[in-house]
Amino acid sequence: MFTAQDTAFEPRKLRLARGADMDLGPRSRIMAILNVTPDSFSDGGRYEATEAAIAGARAMHREGADIIDIGGESTRPGAEPVSAIEEQRRILPVIEALANDPGLLISVDTWRAETARLALEAGCHMINDVWGLQREPEIARIAAGQGAAVAIMHTGREREVLADPVADQFAWFAASLDIARQAGLADDRILLDPGFGFAKDADLNLELMVRFGELHRLGFPLLAGTSRKRFIGTLTGRDAEERDAGTAATSVALRLLGAAVFRVHNVAFNKDGLAVADAMVQSSRKREPGDG
């Protein structure tokens, strides 16, 4: 079942800022979503207050999150943009408060180079860029200079896309990876995210899930960000806050297809599902070719 993606389960390290790293391959990793915003699509306002955000991050870490992804601007369709100053006002106190917590890794969800720079200086380990380094390419140089990892996401927003969704993924990532390499960002500091839900309808998201294994040809570990997305609501008939079971189902399916990191709202729910998927992967890998 896993032969085509077997190399995706081999051990490798994702190098992070501040001398940290994350082991990938044999075991899935969870990136917990912490939206310090009033208007995110399923948890807007829950962590808007700094104290609530800090407590929420620590609770997610206790539940088993490997890294906390902190964002100060909603990326839902139709969300009102915020200024860089407002984005930074929301997230920097949270990062500073968490920076010295033992074992707690921090990602910043931003496409702005200046916000990324300040977040790294405040104690962040990784940048999660929903514009794949292509909106403010300077963000790649900042990441390289600070030794940070970067999650490079695909998006179909504000551009023409190719008819074949996987071909469009390869074309987008070719441009993003060129920016990364020109900036000196090492391959072992890169995750790729196919951008589920970003200008993709339910059919397109399902096709990307079915064809997920093709993305391993890019040669980088893959991040899956399906959590509570609209297409899960289309499939299940559930409102956003009721989509954790559907999310966990997509996490399991994508883990079996080789995804390495899972960006989720509900850590405990997905951790349990991924524990089963990881056990299946390890059981499959222990079997010798030709066994029963």
LUMLUMMI-620993 format. One record per residue (C-alpha): residue in three letters; chain; x, y, z. Coordinates in steps of 0.1 Angstrom, whole numbers, always signed. Example, Ala and Ser with C-alpha at 12.3 -4.5 7.8 and 13.67 -1.06 7.14 Angstrom:
BEGIN
@r->ALA, c->A, u->+123, v->-45, w->+78;
@r->SER, c->A, u->+137, v->-11, w->+71;
end
This chain:
BEGIN
@r->MET, c->A, u->+0, v->+0, w->+0;
@r->PHE, c->A, u->+29, v->+24, w->+8;
@r->THR, c->A, u->+55, v->+13, w->-18;
@r->ALA, c->A, u->+51, v->+43, w->-41;
@r->GLN, c->A, u->+57, v->+67, w->-12;
@r->ASP, c->A, u->+81, v->+46, w->+9;
@r->THR, c->A, u->+109, v->+71, w->+8;
@r->ALA, c->A, u->+85, v->+96, w->+25;
@r->PHE, c->A, u->+87, v->+75, w->+56;
@r->GLU, c->A, u->+125, v->+74, w->+58;
@r->PRO, c->A, u->+141, v->+94, w->+86;
@r->ARG, c->A, u->+152, v->+130, w->+79;
@r->LYS, c->A, u->+155, v->+162, w->+99;
@r->LEU, c->A, u->+139, v->+195, w->+93;
@r->ARG, c->A, u->+164, v->+221, w->+105;
@r->LEU, c->A, u->+149, v->+250, w->+124;
@r->ALA, c->A, u->+161, v->+283, w->+138;
@r->ARG, c->A, u->+178, v->+286, w->+172;
@r->GLY, c->A, u->+196, v->+253, w->+167;
@r->ALA, c->A, u->+164, v->+232, w->+169;
@r->ASP, c->A, u->+153, v->+205, w->+145;
@r->MET, c->A, u->+123, v->+182, w->+140;
@r->ASP, c->A, u->+126, v->+145, w->+131;
@r->LEU, c->A, u->+104, v->+136, w->+102;
@r->GLY, c->A, u->+95, v->+104, w->+84;
@r->PRO, c->A, u->+88, v->+74, w->+107;
@r->ARG, c->A, u->+64, v->+94, w->+128;
@r->SER, c->A, u->+39, v->+121, w->+118;
@r->ARG, c->A, u->+42, v->+156, w->+133;
@r->ILE, c->A, u->+15, v->+180, w->+144;
@r->MET, c->A, u->+15, v->+217, w->+138;
@r->ALA, c->A, u->-12, v->+233, w->+160;
@r->ILE, c->A, u->-31, v->+264, w->+147;
@r->LEU, c->A, u->-31, v->+294, w->+170;
@r->ASN, c->A, u->-50, v->+323, w->+153;
@r->VAL, c->A, u->-45, v->+355, w->+173;
@r->THR, c->A, u->-73, v->+371, w->+153;
@r->PRO, c->A, u->-110, v->+381, w->+158;
@r->ASP, c->A, u->-121, v->+368, w->+124;
@r->SER, c->A, u->-105, v->+334, w->+115;
@r->PHE, c->A, u->-131, v->+310, w->+100;
@r->SER, c->A, u->-136, v->+285, w->+128;
@r->ASP, c->A, u->-119, v->+299, w->+159;
@r->GLY, c->A, u->-119, v->+337, w->+154;
@r->GLY, c->A, u->-117, v->+355, w->+187;
@r->ARG, c->A, u->-109, v->+325, w->+208;
@r->TYR, c->A, u->-73, v->+334, w->+212;
@r->GLU, c->A, u->-75, v->+371, w->+204;
@r->ALA, c->A, u->-64, v->+382, w->+239;
@r->THR, c->A, u->-26, v->+377, w->+245;
@r->GLU, c->A, u->-32, v->+358, w->+277;
@r->ALA, c->A, u->-57, v->+334, w->+261;
@r->ALA, c->A, u->-33, v->+328, w->+232;
@r->ILE, c->A, u->-4, v->+320, w->+255;
@r->ALA, c->A, u->-25, v->+296, w->+275;
@r->GLY, c->A, u->-39, v->+280, w->+244;
@r->ALA, c->A, u->-4, v->+274, w->+229;
@r->ARG, c->A, u->+7, v->+257, w->+261;
@r->ALA, c->A, u->-24, v->+235, w->+262;
@r->MET, c->A, u->-18, v->+225, w->+226;
@r->HIS, c->A, u->+18, v->+216, w->+234;
@r->ARG, c->A, u->+6, v->+194, w->+264;
@r->GLU, c->A, u->-18, v->+177, w->+241;
@r->GLY, c->A, u->+11, v->+167, w->+218;
@r->ALA, c->A, u->+16, v->+194, w->+193;
@r->ASP, c->A, u->+52, v->+194, w->+179;
@r->ILE, c->A, u->+51, v->+230, w->+168;
@r->ILE, c->A, u->+26, v->+259, w->+173;
@r->ASP, c->A, u->+18, v->+280, w->+142;
@r->ILE, c->A, u->+9, v->+316, w->+153;
@r->GLY, c->A, u->-9, v->+339, w->+129;
@r->GLY, c->A, u->-21, v->+374, w->+132;
@r->GLU, c->A, u->-41, v->+378, w->+100;
@r->SER, c->A, u->-70, v->+356, w->+88;
@r->THR, c->A, u->-65, v->+339, w->+55;
@r->ARG, c->A, u->-101, v->+329, w->+50;
@r->PRO, c->A, u->-117, v->+340, w->+17;
@r->GLY, c->A, u->-130, v->+375, w->+20;
@r->ALA, c->A, u->-112, v->+383, w->+53;
@r->GLU, c->A, u->-103, v->+419, w->+58;
@r->PRO, c->A, u->-66, v->+425, w->+55;
@r->VAL, c->A, u->-47, v->+440, w->+84;
@r->SER, c->A, u->-16, v->+462, w->+85;
@r->ALA, c->A, u->+18, v->+448, w->+93;
@r->ILE, c->A, u->+18, v->+468, w->+125;
@r->GLU, c->A, u->-15, v->+453, w->+137;
@r->GLU, c->A, u->-3, v->+418, w->+127;
@r->GLN, c->A, u->+29, v->+423, w->+147;
@r->ARG, c->A, u->+10, v->+437, w->+177;
@r->ARG, c->A, u->-11, v->+406, w->+179;
@r->ILE, c->A, u->+16, v->+379, w->+176;
@r->LEU, c->A, u->+49, v->+393, w->+190;
@r->PRO, c->A, u->+39, v->+393, w->+227;
@r->VAL, c->A, u->+27, v->+357, w->+223;
@r->ILE, c->A, u->+59, v->+346, w->+207;
@r->GLU, c->A, u->+81, v->+364, w->+233;
@r->ALA, c->A, u->+61, v->+348, w->+261;
@r->LEU, c->A, u->+65, v->+313, w->+247;
@r->ALA, c->A, u->+100, v->+315, w->+233;
@r->ASN, c->A, u->+117, v->+300, w->+264;
@r->ASP, c->A, u->+92, v->+273, w->+272;
@r->PRO, c->A, u->+111, v->+240, w->+272;
@r->GLY, c->A, u->+105, v->+219, w->+241;
@r->LEU, c->A, u->+79, v->+243, w->+226;
@r->LEU, c->A, u->+86, v->+251, w->+189;
@r->ILE, c->A, u->+70, v->+281, w->+172;
@r->SER, c->A, u->+61, v->+288, w->+137;
@r->VAL, c->A, u->+48, v->+322, w->+124;
@r->ASP, c->A, u->+21, v->+323, w->+99;
@r->THR, c->A, u->+29, v->+353, w->+77;
@r->TRP, c->A, u->+37, v->+363, w->+42;
@r->ARG, c->A, u->+53, v->+396, w->+53;
@r->ALA, c->A, u->+91, v->+397, w->+54;
@r->GLU, c->A, u->+93, v->+423, w->+82;
@r->THR, c->A, u->+68, v->+404, w->+104;
@r->ALA, c->A, u->+89, v->+372, w->+98;
@r->ARG, c->A, u->+121, v->+390, w->+108;
@r->LEU, c->A, u->+106, v->+403, w->+140;
@r->ALA, c->A, u->+90, v->+370, w->+149;
@r->LEU, c->A, u->+124, v->+352, w->+144;
@r->GLU, c->A, u->+141, v->+378, w->+166;
@r->ALA, c->A, u->+113, v->+372, w->+192;
@r->GLY, c->A, u->+121, v->+335, w->+194;
@r->CYS, c->A, u->+103, v->+318, w->+164;
@r->HIS, c->A, u->+118, v->+287, w->+147;
@r->MET, c->A, u->+99, v->+286, w->+114;
@r->ILE, c->A, u->+80, v->+307, w->+89;
@r->ASN, c->A, u->+48, v->+294, w->+73;
@r->ASP, c->A, u->+42, v->+315, w->+41;
@r->VAL, c->A, u->+8, v->+311, w->+24;
@r->TRP, c->A, u->+21, v->+329, w->-6;
@r->GLY, c->A, u->+50, v->+305, w->-11;
@r->LEU, c->A, u->+77, v->+332, w->-9;
@r->GLN, c->A, u->+63, v->+348, w->-41;
@r->ARG, c->A, u->+45, v->+379, w->-26;
@r->GLU, c->A, u->+75, v->+392, w->-6;
@r->PRO, c->A, u->+106, v->+371, w->-18;
@r->GLU, c->A, u->+128, v->+389, w->+8;
@r->ILE, c->A, u->+112, v->+365, w->+33;
@r->ALA, c->A, u->+134, v->+337, w->+20;
@r->ARG, c->A, u->+166, v->+357, w->+26;
@r->ILE, c->A, u->+155, v->+365, w->+61;
@r->ALA, c->A, u->+148, v->+328, w->+68;
@r->ALA, c->A, u->+181, v->+318, w->+54;
@r->GLY, c->A, u->+200, v->+344, w->+74;
@r->GLN, c->A, u->+183, v->+333, w->+107;
@r->GLY, c->A, u->+186, v->+296, w->+99;
@r->ALA, c->A, u->+148, v->+292, w->+100;
@r->ALA, c->A, u->+127, v->+265, w->+83;
@r->VAL, c->A, u->+100, v->+276, w->+59;
@r->ALA, c->A, u->+67, v->+260, w->+49;
@r->ILE, c->A, u->+62, v->+270, w->+13;
@r->MET, c->A, u->+25, v->+269, w->+4;
@r->HIS, c->A, u->+8, v->+266, w->-30;
@r->THR, c->A, u->-21, v->+289, w->-37;
@r->GLY, c->A, u->-44, v->+295, w->-66;
@r->ARG, c->A, u->-55, v->+329, w->-55;
@r->GLU, c->A, u->-51, v->+360, w->-77;
@r->ARG, c->A, u->-36, v->+342, w->-107;
@r->GLU, c->A, u->-43, v->+319, w->-136;
@r->VAL, c->A, u->-38, v->+282, w->-128;
@r->LEU, c->A, u->-30, v->+253, w->-151;
@r->ALA, c->A, u->-58, v->+229, w->-160;
@r->ASP, c->A, u->-41, v->+200, w->-143;
@r->PRO, c->A, u->-38, v->+206, w->-106;
@r->VAL, c->A, u->-7, v->+186, w->-100;
@r->ALA, c->A, u->+11, v->+203, w->-130;
@r->ASP, c->A, u->+1, v->+236, w->-114;
@r->GLN, c->A, u->+16, v->+225, w->-81;
@r->PHE, c->A, u->+49, v->+217, w->-98;
@r->ALA, c->A, u->+50, v->+250, w->-117;
@r->TRP, c->A, u->+42, v->+270, w->-86;
@r->PHE, c->A, u->+68, v->+252, w->-65;
@r->ALA, c->A, u->+95, v->+255, w->-92;
@r->ALA, c->A, u->+92, v->+293, w->-89;
@r->SER, c->A, u->+91, v->+292, w->-51;
@r->LEU, c->A, u->+121, v->+269, w->-48;
@r->ASP, c->A, u->+141, v->+291, w->-72;
@r->ILE, c->A, u->+135, v->+320, w->-49;
@r->ALA, c->A, u->+145, v->+299, w->-19;
@r->ARG, c->A, u->+178, v->+287, w->-35;
@r->GLN, c->A, u->+187, v->+321, w->-48;
@r->ALA, c->A, u->+183, v->+333, w->-12;
@r->GLY, c->A, u->+206, v->+305, w->+1;
@r->LEU, c->A, u->+178, v->+286, w->+19;
@r->ALA, c->A, u->+190, v->+250, w->+24;
@r->ASP, c->A, u->+168, v->+221, w->+13;
@r->ASP, c->A, u->+167, v->+206, w->+48;
@r->ARG, c->A, u->+149, v->+238, w->+60;
@r->ILE, c->A, u->+120, v->+234, w->+35;
@r->LEU, c->A, u->+85, v->+219, w->+38;
@r->LEU, c->A, u->+60, v->+221, w->+9;
@r->ASP, c->A, u->+23, v->+225, w->+14;
@r->PRO, c->A, u->-1, v->+219, w->-15;
@r->GLY, c->A, u->-25, v->+245, w->-1;
@r->PHE, c->A, u->-58, v->+226, w->+4;
@r->GLY, c->A, u->-87, v->+251, w->+2;
@r->PHE, c->A, u->-68, v->+280, w->-13;
@r->ALA, c->A, u->-88, v->+288, w->-44;
@r->LYS, c->A, u->-96, v->+251, w->-47;
@r->ASP, c->A, u->-132, v->+237, w->-46;
@r->ALA, c->A, u->-142, v->+203, w->-31;
@r->ASP, c->A, u->-135, v->+183, w->-63;
@r->LEU, c->A, u->-101, v->+199, w->-67;
@r->ASN, c->A, u->-92, v->+192, w->-31;
@r->LEU, c->A, u->-103, v->+156, w->-34;
@r->GLU, c->A, u->-82, v->+152, w->-66;
@r->LEU, c->A, u->-52, v->+166, w->-48;
@r->MET, c->A, u->-57, v->+141, w->-20;
@r->VAL, c->A, u->-60, v->+112, w->-44;
@r->ARG, c->A, u->-29, v->+123, w->-63;
@r->PHE, c->A, u->-10, v->+134, w->-33;
@r->GLY, c->A, u->+17, v->+108, w->-38;
@r->GLU, c->A, u->+28, v->+125, w->-71;
@r->LEU, c->A, u->+40, v->+154, w->-50;
@r->HIS, c->A, u->+68, v->+133, w->-36;
@r->ARG, c->A, u->+86, v->+137, w->-69;
@r->LEU, c->A, u->+95, v->+172, w->-57;
@r->GLY, c->A, u->+118, v->+156, w->-31;
@r->PHE, c->A, u->+107, v->+176, w->+0;
@r->PRO, c->A, u->+86, v->+166, w->+31;
@r->LEU, c->A, u->+50, v->+176, w->+27;
@r->LEU, c->A, u->+27, v->+195, w->+50;
@r->ALA, c->A, u->-11, v->+188, w->+50;
@r->GLY, c->A, u->-34, v->+217, w->+60;
@r->THR, c->A, u->-69, v->+204, w->+56;
@r->SER, c->A, u->-82, v->+213, w->+91;
@r->ARG, c->A, u->-119, v->+223, w->+91;
@r->LYS, c->A, u->-117, v->+235, w->+55;
@r->ARG, c->A, u->-148, v->+242, w->+35;
@r->PHE, c->A, u->-145, v->+210, w->+14;
@r->ILE, c->A, u->-147, v->+189, w->+45;
@r->GLY, c->A, u->-180, v->+207, w->+53;
@r->THR, c->A, u->-192, v->+200, w->+17;
@r->LEU, c->A, u->-184, v->+163, w->+22;
@r->THR, c->A, u->-198, v->+159, w->+57;
@r->GLY, c->A, u->-225, v->+186, w->+59;
@r->ARG, c->A, u->-208, v->+199, w->+91;
@r->ASP, c->A, u->-202, v->+235, w->+102;
@r->ALA, c->A, u->-166, v->+246, w->+106;
@r->GLU, c->A, u->-163, v->+239, w->+144;
@r->GLU, c->A, u->-178, v->+204, w->+138;
@r->ARG, c->A, u->-153, v->+192, w->+112;
@r->ASP, c->A, u->-126, v->+176, w->+134;
@r->ALA, c->A, u->-137, v->+141, w->+127;
@r->GLY, c->A, u->-136, v->+148, w->+89;
@r->THR, c->A, u->-102, v->+165, w->+94;
@r->ALA, c->A, u->-88, v->+135, w->+112;
@r->ALA, c->A, u->-100, v->+113, w->+83;
@r->THR, c->A, u->-81, v->+134, w->+58;
@r->SER, c->A, u->-50, v->+134, w->+81;
@r->VAL, c->A, u->-50, v->+96, w->+82;
@r->ALA, c->A, u->-55, v->+93, w->+45;
@r->LEU, c->A, u->-27, v->+118, w->+37;
@r->ARG, c->A, u->-4, v->+102, w->+62;
@r->LEU, c->A, u->-8, v->+69, w->+45;
@r->LEU, c->A, u->+2, v->+87, w->+13;
@r->GLY, c->A, u->+33, v->+101, w->+29;
@r->ALA, c->A, u->+25, v->+135, w->+44;
@r->ALA, c->A, u->+49, v->+144, w->+72;
@r->VAL, c->A, u->+34, v->+173, w->+91;
@r->PHE, c->A, u->-3, v->+181, w->+98;
@r->ARG, c->A, u->-15, v->+216, w->+105;
@r->VAL, c->A, u->-47, v->+212, w->+127;
@r->HIS, c->A, u->-70, v->+230, w->+151;
@r->ASN, c->A, u->-78, v->+200, w->+173;
@r->VAL, c->A, u->-45, v->+184, w->+184;
@r->ALA, c->A, u->-58, v->+155, w->+205;
@r->PHE, c->A, u->-83, v->+144, w->+178;
@r->ASN, c->A, u->-58, v->+143, w->+150;
@r->LYS, c->A, u->-30, v->+129, w->+172;
@r->ASP, c->A, u->-51, v->+98, w->+179;
@r->GLY, c->A, u->-59, v->+92, w->+143;
@r->LEU, c->A, u->-23, v->+97, w->+132;
@r->ALA, c->A, u->-11, v->+73, w->+159;
@r->VAL, c->A, u->-32, v->+46, w->+141;
@r->ALA, c->A, u->-18, v->+57, w->+107;
@r->ASP, c->A, u->+18, v->+57, w->+120;
@r->ALA, c->A, u->+13, v->+22, w->+134;
@r->MET, c->A, u->+0, v->+10, w->+100;
@r->VAL, c->A, u->+30, v->+26, w->+82;
@r->GLN, c->A, u->+55, v->+9, w->+106;
@r->SER, c->A, u->+38, v->-25, w->+103;
@r->SER, c->A, u->+39, v->-22, w->+66;
@r->ARG, c->A, u->+76, v->-13, w->+66;
@r->LYS, c->A, u->+85, v->-42, w->+88;
@r->ARG, c->A, u->+72, v->-67, w->+63;
@r->GLU, c->A, u->+98, v->-82, w->+40;
@r->PRO, c->A, u->+90, v->-81, w->+2;
@r->GLY, c->A, u->+72, v->-112, w->-8;
@r->ASP, c->A, u->+57, v->-118, w->+27;
@r->GLY, c->A, u->+20, v->-132, w->+27;
end
